[in-house]
């Protein structure tokens, strides 16, 4: 059996971290099993769906490295939905309902007031064919529900949650079509999963009750039942999914300088027993993906953890992976020197003046100005093809008796304009003798 998964976003907004986590899980499982992950654009809501969001979804997935094996759009499949709907209607598995939203809300409140579950009472099933015809003759248009079979319990073994059990009489017959003829999520999703040959549905635990009703839809349509995995939802630092987290767009993270690998490495491991670790490609995430590693506790998403992971990943990235994002002055020699001092790739630009530009001479005290002037004399005599930094500081230590901070800091300030930064032993050959002499001279002369 070829494993087929699908990621099915609605193009009514930009992807956020919760969406991407679902896409990532489906992609990782398909990739691990040598299968396919398909993109399904759930654009049945024609009023809210926008083409710009479809393009943004594709762009975000591509940036994250989640290549899809194919794409379908629900807006191009209405004829298929209509045909399968008619099959269900002929079989008596869907029925028209005429209650208004206010009437349904009142029914729910009455049931809740009696301490009963707010399950639809199937009042519409009591309507005769003549009564239905009379309502339609006066212009009333029905919405449609799928009729659940109240016989055997609905049961399946979830790949994350284990054995699941629902009594169908405790579930409302789900509305599958609005009075204006438009489709809700439930039925088209099942029709598509059957048509696309989906073998595994990986999604959040908020869909568990949907799965129970959709299992009966698969059966009614004669489709093979996929396996289901429902992951615990993401929470924020305050213990619940905040509005900020719920709307945190991938494009915003990208603009903030977060690496795609940091996002995928964090989201792949959240909610599992595996440690969150820096990676330089997606292969380790594919290899370790295992439903047995997922827990039932909410998965906590932290901006701080993402930023820390991002920094660790930046420190591992080879020059070839980032060269097109670096200033020309940060070449293959300079990148390993600068890299340990970065939290984000974009920060590399701050080191261009240090490597190849002019820096403002620091305001040193009189003794330190004399000291850097002495250092300039030493620089003229040392070999820059070897290890000039240790040659310089070793000579100065013998000449002046300075050590520790007094030995190193005035030199760092004079040569970089910073009191911390790249390893000076690696940095000095990149600056070069002429620029080193110029900077030491300027620092010595600055009043």
KOLZA-491967 format. One record per residue (C-alpha): residue in three letters; x, y, z. Coordinates in steps of 0.25 Angstrom, whole numbers, plus 5000, padded with zeros to 4 digits. Example, Ala and Ser with C-alpha at 12.3 -4.5 7.8 and 13.67 -1.06 7.14 Angstrom:
BEGIN
(atom ALA,(5049,4982,5031))
(atom SER,(5055,4996,5029))
//
This chain:
BEGIN
(atom UNK,(5000,5000,5000))
(atom UNK,(5005,5014,4996))
(atom UNK,(5004,5023,5008))
(atom UNK,(4996,5036,5004))
(atom UNK,(4994,5048,5013))
(atom UNK,(4988,5061,5010))
(atom UNK,(4989,5075,5016))
(atom UNK,(4976,5083,5014))
(atom UNK,(4977,5098,5017))
(atom UNK,(4965,5108,5014))
(atom UNK,(4971,5120,5006))
(atom UNK,(4963,5130,5015))
(atom UNK,(4976,5135,5022))
(atom UNK,(4991,5132,5024))
(atom UNK,(4997,5119,5029))
(atom UNK,(5000,5120,5044))
(atom UNK,(5008,5111,5053))
(atom UNK,(4997,5101,5056))
(atom UNK,(4994,5100,5041))
(atom UNK,(5009,5097,5038))
(atom UNK,(5010,5087,5049))
(atom UNK,(4998,5079,5042))
(atom UNK,(5005,5080,5029))
(atom UNK,(5018,5076,5034))
(atom UNK,(5013,5064,5041))
(atom UNK,(5006,5059,5028))
(atom UNK,(5018,5062,5020))
(atom UNK,(5028,5055,5030))
(atom UNK,(5019,5042,5031))
(atom UNK,(5018,5041,5015))
(atom UNK,(5033,5044,5013))
(atom UNK,(5037,5033,5024))
(atom UNK,(5028,5023,5018))
(atom UNK,(5032,5026,5003))
(atom UNK,(5018,5031,5000))
(atom UNK,(5012,5044,4996))
(atom UNK,(5007,5056,5003))
(atom UNK,(4996,5064,4994))
(atom UNK,(4992,5078,4996))
(atom UNK,(4977,5080,4996))
(atom UNK,(4972,5095,4995))
(atom UNK,(4958,5095,5003))
(atom UNK,(4952,5107,4996))
(atom UNK,(4937,5103,4996))
(atom UNK,(4935,5116,5003))
(atom UNK,(4935,5124,4991))
(atom UNK,(4932,5137,4998))
(atom UNK,(4944,5137,5008))
(atom UNK,(4954,5129,4999))
(atom UNK,(4964,5138,4992))
(atom UNK,(4975,5134,4981))
(atom UNK,(4985,5142,4988))
(atom UNK,(4984,5133,5000))
(atom UNK,(4986,5121,4991))
(atom UNK,(4998,5127,4986))
(atom UNK,(5003,5130,5000))
(atom UNK,(5001,5115,5004))
(atom UNK,(5009,5110,4993))
(atom UNK,(5020,5120,4995))
(atom UNK,(5020,5116,5010))
(atom UNK,(5021,5101,5008))
(atom UNK,(5032,5103,4998))
(atom UNK,(5040,5112,5007))
(atom UNK,(5039,5101,5018))
(atom UNK,(5043,5091,5008))
(atom UNK,(5030,5083,5009))
(atom UNK,(5029,5079,4994))
(atom UNK,(5015,5074,4991))
(atom UNK,(5013,5062,4981))
(atom UNK,(5000,5068,4975))
(atom UNK,(4990,5079,4977))
(atom UNK,(4974,5078,4976))
(atom UNK,(4964,5089,4979))
(atom UNK,(4951,5087,4984))
(atom UNK,(4945,5098,4976))
(atom UNK,(4947,5090,4964))
(atom UNK,(4941,5078,4969))
(atom UNK,(4926,5082,4971))
(atom UNK,(4921,5072,4961))
(atom UNK,(4927,5061,4968))
(atom UNK,(4921,5065,4982))
(atom UNK,(4907,5067,4975))
(atom UNK,(4908,5053,4969))
(atom UNK,(4912,5046,4982))
(atom UNK,(4901,5055,4990))
(atom UNK,(4891,5049,4981))
(atom UNK,(4895,5035,4984))
(atom UNK,(4894,5038,4999))
(atom UNK,(4880,5044,4996))
(atom UNK,(4875,5032,4988))
(atom UNK,(4880,5023,5000))
(atom UNK,(4873,5032,5010))
(atom UNK,(4886,5036,5017))
(atom UNK,(4883,5051,5016))
(atom UNK,(4871,5059,5019))
(atom UNK,(4865,5073,5017))
(atom UNK,(4863,5082,5029))
(atom UNK,(4856,5095,5030))
(atom UNK,(4859,5100,5044))
(atom UNK,(4865,5114,5045))
(atom UNK,(4877,5117,5053))
(atom UNK,(4869,5123,5064))
(atom UNK,(4860,5111,5065))
(atom UNK,(4872,5102,5066))
(atom UNK,(4879,5111,5077))
(atom UNK,(4866,5110,5085))
(atom UNK,(4866,5095,5084))
(atom UNK,(4880,5094,5089))
(atom UNK,(4877,5104,5101))
(atom UNK,(4865,5095,5105))
(atom UNK,(4873,5083,5105))
(atom UNK,(4885,5089,5112))
(atom UNK,(4875,5095,5123))
(atom UNK,(4870,5080,5125))
(atom UNK,(4884,5075,5127))
(atom UNK,(4884,5068,5114))
(atom UNK,(4894,5068,5102))
(atom UNK,(4890,5078,5092))
(atom UNK,(4888,5067,5081))
(atom UNK,(4879,5070,5069))
(atom UNK,(4865,5064,5071))
(atom UNK,(4863,5060,5057))
(atom UNK,(4850,5068,5056))
(atom UNK,(4852,5069,5041))
(atom UNK,(4850,5054,5039))
(atom UNK,(4836,5055,5043))
(atom UNK,(4832,5064,5031))
(atom UNK,(4824,5057,5021))
(atom UNK,(4828,5058,5006))
(atom UNK,(4815,5068,5004))
(atom UNK,(4820,5076,5016))
(atom UNK,(4834,5078,5010))
(atom UNK,(4828,5081,4996))
(atom UNK,(4819,5092,5002))
(atom UNK,(4831,5098,5009))
(atom UNK,(4839,5099,4997))
(atom UNK,(4827,5104,4989))
(atom UNK,(4827,5116,4998))
(atom UNK,(4841,5119,4996))
(atom UNK,(4847,5112,5008))
(atom UNK,(4861,5105,5004))
(atom UNK,(4866,5094,5013))
(atom UNK,(4879,5091,5019))
(atom UNK,(4883,5077,5019))
(atom UNK,(4888,5067,5029))
(atom UNK,(4895,5054,5028))
(atom UNK,(4887,5043,5036))
(atom UNK,(4896,5035,5045))
(atom UNK,(4893,5021,5047))
(atom UNK,(4889,5019,5062))
(atom UNK,(4893,5004,5062))
(atom UNK,(4906,5000,5066))
(atom UNK,(4916,5009,5073))
(atom UNK,(4926,5016,5065))
(atom UNK,(4940,5011,5068))
(atom UNK,(4954,5012,5063))
(atom UNK,(4968,5011,5068))
(atom UNK,(4975,5025,5067))
(atom UNK,(4990,5025,5064))
(atom UNK,(4992,5035,5075))
(atom UNK,(4980,5034,5085))
(atom UNK,(4978,5019,5084))
(atom UNK,(4964,5012,5084))
(atom UNK,(4953,5022,5082))
(atom UNK,(4938,5020,5084))
(atom UNK,(4926,5028,5081))
(atom UNK,(4911,5025,5083))
(atom UNK,(4905,5031,5070))
(atom UNK,(4892,5034,5077))
(atom UNK,(4899,5044,5085))
(atom UNK,(4904,5052,5073))
(atom UNK,(4896,5061,5065))
(atom UNK,(4894,5058,5050))
(atom UNK,(4904,5068,5044))
(atom UNK,(4900,5079,5035))
(atom UNK,(4907,5076,5021))
(atom UNK,(4900,5086,5012))
(atom UNK,(4895,5100,5015))
(atom UNK,(4881,5105,5010))
(atom UNK,(4888,5113,4999))
(atom UNK,(4894,5100,4993))
(atom UNK,(4909,5103,4998))
(atom UNK,(4916,5091,5005))
(atom UNK,(4921,5090,5019))
(atom UNK,(4934,5083,5022))
(atom UNK,(4930,5069,5026))
(atom UNK,(4925,5062,5014))
(atom UNK,(4934,5068,5003))
(atom UNK,(4946,5065,5011))
(atom UNK,(4941,5050,5012))
(atom UNK,(4938,5050,4997))
(atom UNK,(4952,5056,4994))
(atom UNK,(4959,5046,5003))
(atom UNK,(4953,5034,4996))
(atom UNK,(4955,5040,4982))
(atom UNK,(4970,5044,4985))
(atom UNK,(4973,5030,4992))
(atom UNK,(4977,5036,5005))
(atom UNK,(4982,5025,5014))
(atom UNK,(4985,5034,5027))
(atom UNK,(4978,5046,5032))
(atom UNK,(4987,5053,5042))
(atom UNK,(4981,5065,5049))
(atom UNK,(4978,5072,5062))
(atom UNK,(4970,5066,5074))
(atom UNK,(4959,5076,5072))
(atom UNK,(4955,5068,5060))
(atom UNK,(4952,5055,5068))
(atom UNK,(4937,5056,5068))
(atom UNK,(4937,5060,5053))
(atom UNK,(4945,5047,5051))
(atom UNK,(4934,5039,5058))
(atom UNK,(4923,5044,5048))
(atom UNK,(4932,5044,5036))
(atom UNK,(4935,5029,5038))
(atom UNK,(4920,5027,5035))
(atom UNK,(4921,5035,5023))
(atom UNK,(4932,5027,5018))
(atom UNK,(4924,5014,5020))
(atom UNK,(4912,5021,5014))
(atom UNK,(4920,5024,5001))
(atom UNK,(4927,5011,5000))
(atom UNK,(4940,5017,5002))
(atom UNK,(4952,5010,5009))
(atom UNK,(4954,5016,5023))
(atom UNK,(4968,5023,5025))
(atom UNK,(4975,5022,5038))
(atom UNK,(4974,5034,5047))
(atom UNK,(4984,5041,5056))
(atom UNK,(4979,5052,5065))
(atom UNK,(4991,5061,5071))
(atom UNK,(4989,5069,5084))
(atom UNK,(4987,5084,5081))
(atom UNK,(4998,5095,5082))
(atom UNK,(4997,5104,5094))
(atom UNK,(5004,5117,5097))
(atom UNK,(5013,5121,5109))
(atom UNK,(5001,5125,5117))
(atom UNK,(4995,5111,5116))
(atom UNK,(4985,5113,5105))
(atom UNK,(4985,5116,5090))
(atom UNK,(4986,5131,5090))
(atom UNK,(4981,5140,5079))
(atom UNK,(4995,5144,5076))
(atom UNK,(5000,5129,5074))
(atom UNK,(4987,5125,5067))
(atom UNK,(4990,5136,5057))
(atom UNK,(5005,5136,5056))
(atom UNK,(5008,5135,5041))
(atom UNK,(5019,5128,5035))
(atom UNK,(5022,5140,5026))
(atom UNK,(5023,5148,5039))
(atom UNK,(5033,5138,5045))
(atom UNK,(5041,5138,5032))
(atom UNK,(5042,5154,5032))
(atom UNK,(5046,5153,5046))
(atom UNK,(5059,5145,5042))
(atom UNK,(5054,5132,5047))
(atom UNK,(5060,5120,5039))
(atom UNK,(5050,5110,5032))
(atom UNK,(5058,5099,5038))
(atom UNK,(5056,5105,5052))
(atom UNK,(5041,5105,5050))
(atom UNK,(5040,5091,5045))
(atom UNK,(5050,5085,5055))
(atom UNK,(5042,5091,5067))
(atom UNK,(5028,5087,5061))
(atom UNK,(5033,5073,5058))
(atom UNK,(5037,5070,5072))
(atom UNK,(5026,5078,5080))
(atom UNK,(5017,5068,5087))
(atom UNK,(5026,5057,5086))
(atom UNK,(5036,5050,5095))
(atom UNK,(5048,5054,5085))
(atom UNK,(5056,5065,5089))
(atom UNK,(5056,5078,5081))
(atom UNK,(5070,5079,5074))
(atom UNK,(5076,5087,5063))
(atom UNK,(5077,5081,5049))
(atom UNK,(5083,5085,5036))
(atom UNK,(5073,5078,5028))
(atom UNK,(5059,5071,5029))
(atom UNK,(5065,5056,5029))
(atom UNK,(5066,5054,5044))
(atom UNK,(5052,5059,5046))
(atom UNK,(5047,5049,5035))
(atom UNK,(5055,5038,5042))
(atom UNK,(5050,5040,5056))
(atom UNK,(5035,5043,5053))
(atom UNK,(5027,5032,5060))
(atom UNK,(5013,5032,5065))
(atom UNK,(5017,5025,5077))
(atom UNK,(5026,5037,5081))
(atom UNK,(5014,5046,5082))
(atom UNK,(5007,5049,5096))
(atom UNK,(4993,5053,5100))
(atom UNK,(4998,5066,5107))
(atom UNK,(4996,5079,5100))
(atom UNK,(5009,5083,5093))
(atom UNK,(5014,5096,5097))
(atom UNK,(5019,5106,5087))
(atom UNK,(5029,5116,5092))
(atom UNK,(5035,5128,5084))
(atom UNK,(5047,5128,5093))
(atom UNK,(5050,5113,5090))
(atom UNK,(5048,5116,5075))
(atom UNK,(5058,5128,5076))
(atom UNK,(5068,5119,5083))
(atom UNK,(5067,5108,5073))
(atom UNK,(5068,5117,5062))
(atom UNK,(5082,5122,5067))
(atom UNK,(5087,5108,5069))
(atom UNK,(5083,5105,5055))
(atom UNK,(5090,5117,5049))
(atom UNK,(5103,5113,5056))
(atom UNK,(5102,5100,5049))
(atom UNK,(5099,5105,5035))
(atom UNK,(5110,5103,5024))
(atom UNK,(5114,5115,5015))
(atom UNK,(5107,5108,5003))
(atom UNK,(5094,5108,5010))
(atom UNK,(5094,5123,5013))
(atom UNK,(5103,5129,5002))
(atom UNK,(5092,5135,4994))
(atom UNK,(5087,5143,5007))
(atom UNK,(5100,5149,5011))
(atom UNK,(5107,5162,5007))
(atom UNK,(5118,5159,4997))
(atom UNK,(5129,5163,5008))
(atom UNK,(5124,5151,5016))
(atom UNK,(5131,5140,5008))
(atom UNK,(5134,5125,5010))
(atom UNK,(5146,5129,5019))
(atom UNK,(5138,5140,5027))
(atom UNK,(5126,5132,5030))
(atom UNK,(5131,5122,5040))
(atom UNK,(5137,5133,5047))
(atom UNK,(5125,5142,5048))
(atom UNK,(5115,5131,5049))
(atom UNK,(5116,5128,5064))
(atom UNK,(5112,5142,5067))
(atom UNK,(5099,5142,5060))
(atom UNK,(5085,5139,5065))
(atom UNK,(5080,5141,5051))
(atom UNK,(5086,5141,5037))
(atom UNK,(5083,5156,5034))
(atom UNK,(5092,5160,5046))
(atom UNK,(5104,5156,5038))
(atom UNK,(5103,5170,5031))
(atom UNK,(5107,5177,5044))
(atom UNK,(5121,5171,5042))
(atom UNK,(5124,5176,5028))
(atom UNK,(5130,5189,5034))
(atom UNK,(5139,5180,5043))
(atom UNK,(5144,5172,5032))
(atom UNK,(5145,5181,5020))
(atom UNK,(5141,5195,5024))
(atom UNK,(5144,5207,5033))
(atom UNK,(5141,5207,5048))
(atom UNK,(5140,5219,5057))
(atom UNK,(5153,5219,5066))
(atom UNK,(5149,5216,5081))
(atom UNK,(5151,5226,5092))
(atom UNK,(5162,5220,5100))
(atom UNK,(5169,5225,5112))
(atom UNK,(5183,5231,5111))
(atom UNK,(5190,5218,5115))
(atom UNK,(5182,5209,5105))
(atom UNK,(5185,5219,5094))
(atom UNK,(5200,5217,5096))
(atom UNK,(5198,5202,5097))
(atom UNK,(5191,5201,5084))
(atom UNK,(5202,5210,5077))
(atom UNK,(5212,5200,5083))
(atom UNK,(5203,5189,5077))
(atom UNK,(5204,5195,5063))
(atom UNK,(5220,5195,5064))
(atom UNK,(5218,5180,5067))
(atom UNK,(5209,5177,5056))
(atom UNK,(5219,5182,5046))
(atom UNK,(5228,5171,5050))
(atom UNK,(5219,5159,5051))
(atom UNK,(5216,5148,5040))
(atom UNK,(5201,5150,5036))
(atom UNK,(5202,5137,5028))
(atom UNK,(5203,5129,5041))
(atom UNK,(5195,5133,5054))
(atom UNK,(5197,5148,5055))
(atom UNK,(5187,5149,5067))
(atom UNK,(5195,5140,5077))
(atom UNK,(5208,5146,5072))
(atom UNK,(5203,5160,5075))
(atom UNK,(5198,5157,5088))
(atom UNK,(5209,5148,5092))
(atom UNK,(5219,5159,5089))
(atom UNK,(5211,5170,5096))
(atom UNK,(5210,5162,5108))
(atom UNK,(5225,5161,5109))
(atom UNK,(5227,5175,5106))
(atom UNK,(5216,5181,5115))
(atom UNK,(5213,5171,5126))
(atom UNK,(5199,5173,5122))
(atom UNK,(5190,5160,5123))
(atom UNK,(5175,5157,5122))
(atom UNK,(5165,5168,5119))
(atom UNK,(5176,5179,5120))
(atom UNK,(5183,5171,5109))
(atom UNK,(5172,5168,5100))
(atom UNK,(5161,5178,5101))
(atom UNK,(5168,5191,5096))
(atom UNK,(5172,5183,5084))
(atom UNK,(5158,5177,5081))
(atom UNK,(5152,5191,5083))
(atom UNK,(5163,5198,5073))
(atom UNK,(5161,5187,5063))
(atom UNK,(5146,5184,5063))
(atom UNK,(5140,5195,5070))
(atom UNK,(5133,5185,5079))
(atom UNK,(5136,5180,5093))
(atom UNK,(5132,5166,5089))
(atom UNK,(5130,5158,5076))
(atom UNK,(5137,5148,5067))
(atom UNK,(5150,5140,5071))
(atom UNK,(5161,5150,5069))
(atom UNK,(5171,5139,5065))
(atom UNK,(5162,5136,5053))
(atom UNK,(5158,5150,5050))
(atom UNK,(5171,5157,5049))
(atom UNK,(5176,5150,5036))
(atom UNK,(5163,5154,5030))
(atom UNK,(5164,5169,5034))
(atom UNK,(5179,5169,5028))
(atom UNK,(5191,5176,5032))
(atom UNK,(5189,5189,5025))
(atom UNK,(5175,5191,5031))
(atom UNK,(5180,5186,5045))
(atom UNK,(5191,5197,5045))
(atom UNK,(5181,5208,5041))
(atom UNK,(5172,5205,5052))
(atom UNK,(5182,5204,5063))
(atom UNK,(5188,5217,5058))
(atom UNK,(5174,5224,5058))
(atom UNK,(5171,5218,5072))
(atom UNK,(5185,5223,5077))
(atom UNK,(5182,5237,5071))
(atom UNK,(5168,5238,5076))
(atom UNK,(5167,5248,5088))
//
